[in-house]
Amino acid sequence: MKFSERVELNEPNAVTLAQRAARRDGMLKVNLADSNPTRWGLGAPGLPPYEPDPRGPRAAREVLAAWLGERDGREVDPENLYLLSSTSQGYTWLTKLTSDPGDRLAAPTPGYPLVETIAGLENVGVDFYPLTWVGSRWELSELNPGEVSAVVAINPNNPTGSYVHGEDRQRLLNYCADRGVALIADEVFFDFDLPGAPTQPADRRRLAGTTEVLTFALDGMSKNLSAPGLKIAWLEVSGPERDVVAARARLDVIADAYLPFSDVLAQRLTEYLAAVPAATSATRQRCRENLATLRDLVRTEPSGTVSLLEPEGGWNALLRFPAHVDEDALITGLIARRGITAQPGYFFDMPFVGVVSVSLLLDAPAFQFATKALLASIADQL
């Protein structure tokens, strides 16, 4: 399995070994080098004693493992979980873990530019593998035959809303296995499925917990609880046991340098997880209702030149219109005349021009008003 050379796994020195043995045997009475004020009655009142753990507090990981196990119908080992402040942090750690400067990740296109941005900050490049619109859904068309350090899969992808289905899933796993590289699976939008796509496959499955190849699955509260300000995320390591053990040893070194997860948030994790089903359900229902409205508006659009690239999941939808309508002119004109904005397709490296991305999160009146204005602006430029 390929790991970067950024992380050195050094053998513990004699003092560290002696400390561990004394602590294990209950013989360590005083640490004269202790720099943790919470052990000595200092700090703000009411804060829990700080017990650093690279993977996050064990009790919180046990709570999360039980919740994930119930959600997914499988056993989740808390030792394979790392608590994070964001999935972006997870991407950063995993890039450090898998890739040396000058290496290249594989990631899907079209897609949200976050992966390329984070990789660039780590001096790592990105080779994009294309998702192709085949008339009614997005499919993985080809994978780069060159050398890569890890493979990113986004399930479902943003903004296409396409899940990683059967044959494409197996192609990704085989690709990773053949090259001895890890799979990084971003599944933050997984539970926001949008039924109704005309040829939507039935095999919607998570990549989290995959055992065939070393897999790092990213998820978090930003989407599950519809709370982007609540900085709780996690990554789960799975795969062949030998690879998992090797990955955790190196990931522990990276995580120990950051120790990002707040004990205060850890104390409330059970409360936040309990709120996820209702929050996810409400957001999913909003997206489904707005998608139904969008289908109606597109179907009754007078010119008949606008189509919906049906999403299978997520919070966004893509509209396609004649290529001679300039995306920049469309959006800037909409801003100037109506005070309404959206995202042009080139933000996501769409494979064709004449695309705009709209959010399905707006309340119904705002969504209908803004979408009608967008469609009218497209019609004005035909």
C-alpha positions as CSV (number, residue, x, y, z in Angstrom):
1,M,0.0,0.0,0.0
2,K,1.3,3.4,-1.0
3,F,1.9,5.9,1.8
4,S,3.8,9.2,1.6
5,E,7.2,9.7,3.1
6,R,6.0,12.7,5.0
7,V,5.4,10.6,8.1
8,E,8.2,8.8,10.0
9,L,7.3,5.9,12.3
10,N,10.0,6.2,15.0
11,E,10.4,3.6,17.7
12,P,9.6,5.1,21.2
13,N,12.6,6.0,23.3
14,A,13.5,4.6,26.7
15,V,11.7,7.3,28.7
16,T,8.5,6.9,26.7
17,L,8.5,3.1,27.2
18,A,9.2,3.5,30.9
19,Q,6.3,6.0,31.3
20,R,3.9,3.8,29.4
21,A,4.8,0.8,31.6
22,A,4.5,2.8,34.8
23,R,1.2,4.3,33.8
24,R,-0.1,0.8,32.8
25,D,0.9,-0.6,36.2
26,G,-0.5,2.3,38.2
27,M,3.0,3.3,39.4
28,L,3.3,6.7,37.8
29,K,2.4,9.2,40.5
30,V,3.6,12.7,39.2
31,N,4.5,14.0,35.8
32,L,6.9,16.9,36.6
33,A,6.7,17.9,32.9
34,D,2.9,18.1,32.8
35,S,1.7,21.0,30.7
36,N,-2.0,20.3,31.0
37,P,-3.6,22.9,33.3
38,T,-6.9,21.1,33.6
39,R,-5.2,18.3,35.7
40,W,-4.2,20.9,38.3
41,G,-7.3,22.9,39.0
42,L,-6.6,25.6,36.5
43,G,-8.6,27.0,33.6
44,A,-12.2,28.0,33.1
45,P,-14.6,26.4,35.5
46,G,-16.9,23.7,34.0
47,L,-14.6,22.5,31.3
48,P,-13.9,18.8,31.2
49,P,-10.3,17.6,32.0
50,Y,-8.4,17.5,28.8
51,E,-7.2,14.0,27.8
52,P,-5.5,14.3,24.3
53,D,-6.2,11.4,21.9
54,P,-5.1,11.7,18.2
55,R,-8.4,10.0,17.1
56,G,-10.6,12.0,19.4
57,P,-12.0,11.1,22.8
58,R,-12.6,7.4,23.1
59,A,-16.0,7.7,24.6
60,A,-17.2,10.0,21.8
61,R,-15.8,7.6,19.2
62,E,-17.7,4.7,20.9
63,V,-20.9,6.8,20.7
64,L,-20.3,7.6,17.0
65,A,-19.5,4.0,16.2
66,A,-22.7,2.8,17.7
67,W,-24.7,5.4,15.8
68,L,-23.0,4.6,12.5
69,G,-23.5,0.9,13.1
70,E,-27.2,1.4,13.6
71,R,-27.5,3.7,10.7
72,D,-25.7,1.5,8.3
73,G,-26.6,-2.0,9.6
74,R,-23.0,-3.0,10.2
75,E,-20.4,-3.2,13.0
76,V,-18.1,-0.1,13.3
77,D,-14.9,-0.3,15.3
78,P,-14.3,3.0,17.2
79,E,-10.6,2.4,16.8
80,N,-11.1,3.0,13.0
81,L,-12.7,6.4,13.6
82,Y,-11.0,9.8,13.7
83,L,-12.9,12.9,14.9
84,L,-12.3,16.0,12.9
85,S,-13.3,19.7,12.8
86,S,-14.3,19.4,9.1
87,T,-14.2,17.1,6.1
88,S,-11.8,19.6,4.6
89,Q,-9.4,18.8,7.4
90,G,-9.9,15.1,6.6
91,Y,-9.0,15.7,3.0
92,T,-5.8,17.6,4.2
93,W,-4.7,14.7,6.5
94,L,-5.4,12.1,3.9
95,T,-3.4,14.0,1.2
96,K,-0.5,14.2,3.7
97,L,-0.9,10.5,4.4
98,T,-1.0,9.2,0.8
99,S,0.8,11.8,-1.3
100,D,4.3,13.3,-1.4
101,P,4.9,16.7,-3.1
102,G,4.6,16.2,-6.8
103,D,2.3,13.2,-6.6
104,R,-1.1,13.3,-8.2
105,L,-4.5,12.3,-6.8
106,A,-7.3,11.0,-9.0
107,A,-10.6,12.8,-8.6
108,P,-13.9,13.1,-10.5
109,T,-14.9,15.9,-12.9
110,P,-17.2,17.8,-13.0
111,G,-16.9,18.4,-9.3
112,Y,-16.6,20.9,-6.5
113,P,-13.1,22.5,-6.6
114,L,-12.3,21.8,-3.0
115,V,-10.2,18.7,-3.7
116,E,-7.9,20.5,-6.2
117,T,-7.6,23.4,-3.8
118,I,-6.5,21.3,-0.8
119,A,-4.2,19.1,-2.9
120,G,-2.5,22.3,-4.3
121,L,-1.9,23.5,-0.7
122,E,-0.1,20.2,-0.1
123,N,1.9,20.6,-3.3
124,V,0.0,17.6,-4.8
125,G,-1.6,17.6,-8.3
126,V,-4.9,16.2,-9.4
127,D,-5.6,14.0,-12.4
128,F,-9.3,14.2,-13.2
129,Y,-11.4,11.2,-14.3
130,P,-14.4,12.3,-16.3
131,L,-18.1,11.6,-15.5
132,T,-20.1,11.6,-18.7
133,W,-23.7,12.6,-19.2
134,V,-25.2,9.8,-21.2
135,G,-28.6,11.3,-21.8
136,S,-30.3,10.5,-18.6
137,R,-27.6,10.0,-16.0
138,W,-23.9,10.4,-15.2
139,E,-21.5,7.5,-15.7
140,L,-17.8,7.1,-15.1
141,S,-16.3,7.0,-18.6
142,E,-12.6,6.2,-18.0
143,L,-9.8,6.2,-15.4
144,N,-6.4,7.6,-16.0
145,P,-3.9,4.8,-16.8
146,G,-1.1,6.8,-15.2
147,E,0.4,6.6,-11.7
148,V,-1.7,8.2,-8.9
149,S,-1.2,8.3,-5.1
150,A,-4.9,7.9,-4.1
151,V,-8.3,8.0,-5.7
152,V,-11.1,10.3,-4.5
153,A,-14.8,9.3,-5.0
154,I,-17.6,11.5,-4.1
155,N,-20.8,9.6,-3.4
156,P,-23.0,11.3,-4.5
157,N,-21.0,13.8,-6.5
158,N,-21.4,17.5,-6.2
159,P,-22.9,19.2,-8.2
160,T,-24.0,16.3,-10.5
161,G,-25.8,14.5,-7.8
162,S,-24.7,11.1,-9.1
163,Y,-24.1,8.2,-6.9
164,V,-21.3,5.6,-7.4
165,H,-23.2,2.6,-8.7
166,G,-22.4,-1.0,-9.2
167,E,-20.1,-1.3,-12.2
168,D,-18.5,2.1,-11.6
169,R,-18.0,1.2,-7.9
170,Q,-16.2,-2.0,-8.9
171,R,-14.1,-0.3,-11.4
172,L,-12.9,2.2,-8.8
173,L,-12.1,-0.6,-6.3
174,N,-10.2,-2.6,-8.9
175,Y,-8.3,0.5,-10.0
176,C,-7.2,1.1,-6.4
177,A,-6.3,-2.6,-5.8
178,D,-4.3,-2.9,-9.0
179,R,-2.2,0.2,-8.1
180,G,-1.9,-0.4,-4.4
181,V,-3.5,3.0,-3.5
182,A,-6.2,4.0,-1.1
183,L,-9.7,5.2,-1.9
184,I,-10.9,8.4,-0.3
185,A,-14.7,8.4,-0.2
186,D,-16.6,11.7,0.5
187,E,-20.2,10.7,1.4
188,V,-21.5,13.8,3.2
189,F,-24.5,14.0,0.9
190,F,-25.3,10.3,0.9
191,D,-28.6,10.4,2.8
192,F,-30.0,13.2,0.6
193,D,-31.4,10.9,-2.1
194,L,-33.7,12.4,-4.7
195,P,-36.1,9.8,-6.2
196,G,-37.6,10.4,-9.6
197,A,-34.6,10.4,-12.0
198,P,-35.9,8.4,-15.0
199,T,-33.1,5.8,-15.0
200,Q,-31.9,5.9,-11.5
201,P,-30.2,2.6,-10.6
202,A,-31.3,0.8,-7.4
203,D,-27.9,-0.1,-6.0
204,R,-27.2,3.0,-3.9
205,R,-24.5,1.9,-1.5
206,R,-22.0,3.6,0.8
207,L,-18.3,3.1,0.3
208,A,-17.8,3.5,4.1
209,G,-16.8,0.2,5.6
210,T,-15.5,-1.2,2.3
211,T,-13.1,-4.1,3.0
212,E,-11.7,-4.9,-0.5
213,V,-9.2,-2.0,-0.5
214,L,-7.9,0.6,2.0
215,T,-10.8,3.1,2.2
216,F,-11.1,6.4,4.1
217,A,-14.7,7.5,4.3
218,L,-15.5,11.2,5.1
219,D,-18.7,12.3,6.7
220,G,-19.9,15.0,9.2
221,M,-22.5,17.2,10.8
222,S,-22.3,20.0,8.3
223,K,-24.6,18.1,6.0
224,N,-26.2,15.4,8.2
225,L,-27.4,18.0,10.7
226,S,-27.7,20.8,8.1
227,A,-25.4,22.8,10.4
228,P,-22.3,24.1,8.6
229,G,-21.3,26.0,11.7
230,L,-21.1,22.9,13.8
231,K,-17.6,21.8,13.3
232,I,-17.9,18.0,13.8
233,A,-16.8,15.6,11.1
234,W,-15.2,12.2,11.0
235,L,-13.3,9.7,8.9
236,E,-13.5,6.0,9.0
237,V,-10.7,3.6,8.0
238,S,-11.6,0.3,6.5
239,G,-10.0,-2.3,4.3
240,P,-7.6,-5.3,4.6
241,E,-6.5,-5.5,8.2
242,R,-2.8,-5.1,7.4
243,D,-3.4,-1.9,5.4
244,V,-5.7,-0.5,8.1
245,V,-3.1,-1.0,10.9
246,A,-0.4,0.6,8.8
247,A,-2.7,3.5,7.9
248,R,-3.8,4.1,11.4
249,A,-0.2,4.2,12.7
250,R,0.7,6.9,10.2
251,L,-2.6,8.8,10.6
252,D,-2.1,8.9,14.3
253,V,1.2,10.8,13.8
254,I,-0.6,13.4,11.6
255,A,-3.6,13.7,13.9
256,D,-1.4,14.1,17.0
257,A,0.1,17.2,15.4
258,Y,-3.3,18.8,15.2
259,L,-5.6,17.3,18.0
260,P,-8.5,19.3,16.5
261,F,-11.5,17.9,18.2
262,S,-13.1,19.8,21.1
263,D,-13.9,17.9,24.3
264,V,-16.8,20.4,24.8
265,L,-18.3,19.2,21.5
266,A,-17.5,15.6,22.4
267,Q,-19.7,15.9,25.5
268,R,-22.7,16.9,23.3
269,L,-22.1,14.4,20.5
270,T,-24.9,12.1,21.7
271,E,-27.3,15.0,21.6
272,Y,-26.3,16.1,18.1
273,L,-26.4,12.6,16.7
274,A,-30.0,12.2,18.1
275,A,-31.0,15.3,16.2
276,V,-29.7,14.0,12.8
277,P,-32.7,11.9,11.6
278,A,-35.1,14.8,11.9
279,A,-32.8,17.4,10.4
280,T,-31.8,15.1,7.5
281,S,-35.4,14.3,6.8
282,A,-36.5,17.9,6.8
283,T,-33.7,19.0,4.5
284,R,-34.2,16.0,2.2
285,Q,-37.9,16.8,2.0
286,R,-37.2,20.4,1.1
287,C,-34.8,19.4,-1.7
288,R,-37.3,16.8,-3.1
289,E,-40.1,19.4,-3.1
290,N,-38.0,22.0,-4.8
291,L,-36.8,19.5,-7.3
292,A,-40.4,18.6,-8.1
293,T,-41.1,22.4,-8.6
294,L,-38.0,22.6,-10.8
295,R,-39.2,19.7,-13.0
296,D,-42.6,21.4,-13.5
297,L,-41.0,24.8,-14.3
298,V,-38.7,23.3,-16.8
299,R,-41.4,21.2,-18.4
300,T,-43.6,24.2,-18.9
301,E,-40.8,26.6,-20.0
302,P,-42.1,28.1,-23.3
303,S,-39.0,27.8,-25.4
304,G,-38.5,24.1,-24.7
305,T,-34.7,24.6,-24.8
306,V,-34.0,24.1,-21.1
307,S,-33.5,20.7,-19.6
308,L,-32.8,19.3,-16.2
309,L,-29.8,17.1,-15.7
310,E,-31.6,14.9,-13.2
311,P,-29.7,14.6,-9.8
312,E,-29.9,11.3,-7.8
313,G,-28.9,13.0,-4.6
314,G,-27.5,16.0,-2.9
315,W,-28.6,19.6,-2.5
316,N,-28.2,21.0,-6.0
317,A,-29.6,20.6,-9.5
318,L,-28.1,21.4,-12.9
319,L,-30.0,23.1,-15.7
320,R,-28.8,22.9,-19.3
321,F,-29.6,25.5,-22.0
322,P,-28.4,26.3,-25.5
323,A,-24.6,26.7,-25.7
324,H,-24.8,30.1,-27.3
325,V,-26.2,31.6,-24.1
326,D,-23.1,32.8,-22.3
327,E,-23.0,31.7,-18.7
328,D,-21.2,34.8,-17.4
329,A,-23.6,37.1,-19.2
330,L,-26.6,35.2,-18.0
331,I,-25.6,35.3,-14.3
332,T,-24.2,38.8,-14.2
333,G,-27.3,40.1,-16.0
334,L,-29.5,38.3,-13.5
335,I,-27.6,39.9,-10.7
336,A,-27.8,43.4,-12.2
337,R,-31.5,43.2,-13.2
338,R,-33.1,41.0,-10.5
339,G,-30.6,40.8,-7.6
340,I,-30.5,37.0,-8.1
341,T,-27.4,34.9,-8.5
342,A,-26.5,31.2,-9.2
343,Q,-23.4,29.3,-10.1
344,P,-22.3,28.9,-13.8
345,G,-21.3,25.4,-14.9
346,Y,-17.7,26.3,-15.5
347,F,-17.2,26.7,-11.8
348,F,-17.3,22.9,-11.7
349,D,-15.5,22.2,-15.0
350,M,-18.6,20.9,-16.7
351,P,-17.8,19.0,-19.9
352,F,-20.1,21.3,-22.0
353,V,-21.1,24.9,-21.9
354,G,-24.6,26.2,-21.1
355,V,-25.1,25.0,-17.6
356,V,-26.2,26.6,-14.3
357,S,-26.3,25.1,-10.8
358,V,-29.1,26.0,-8.4
359,S,-29.5,25.1,-4.8
360,L,-32.5,23.1,-3.7
361,L,-32.3,24.4,-0.1
362,L,-34.3,27.6,-0.5
363,D,-37.8,27.9,0.9
364,A,-40.5,27.3,-1.6
365,P,-41.5,30.9,-2.4
366,A,-37.9,32.1,-2.8
367,F,-37.0,29.0,-4.9
368,Q,-39.9,29.4,-7.3
369,F,-39.5,33.2,-7.6
370,A,-35.7,32.9,-8.4
371,T,-36.0,29.9,-10.7
372,K,-38.7,31.6,-12.8
373,A,-36.5,34.7,-13.1
374,L,-33.6,32.5,-14.2
375,L,-35.6,30.7,-16.8
376,A,-36.9,34.1,-18.1
377,S,-33.4,35.4,-18.3
378,I,-32.4,32.4,-20.4
379,A,-35.3,32.9,-22.7
380,D,-34.4,36.6,-23.1
381,Q,-31.0,35.5,-24.5
382,L,-32.1,32.9,-27.0
